[in-house]
């Protein structure tokens, strides 16, 4: 025996669970989310007891501080990446000793810097190593004897 409903069948757009499942989940609230929440808060407040302006100002101050913290974090990350690149470039032409893992040390002259996924890697011989593997930095070892030039007074 088949039972049918007198109401129209539910579609995926009528079912809140289906909408929630189809909507990608965000892990971070942004400025748009805050403004939406604020609008809903204004719409659902009791007209006889409106939200106090001090609470609104406090919420705005907290959101502004959060937004500035996020901006500062992005700038600090960019600064750190730039500083790593400057440090790696300063090793070019220098003799370094590196920790290659498994109790293995590698020594050689840095011939270049490779940028991999935004992280500089030192080129020593035919391999690259992370900047964090550097244990010792020395002036390049010269293969020729130093020469002296006589100056006339």
Secondary structure, DSSP 8 states (H G I E B T S, - for coil): -----SS----TTT-HHHHHHHS---SS--HHHHHHHHHHHHHHS-TTS---HHHHHHHHHHHHHHHHHHHHHHHHHHHHHHHHHHHHHHTTTSEEEEE-STT-EEEEEEEEEEEETTEEEEEETTEEEEGGGEEEEE----SS---------
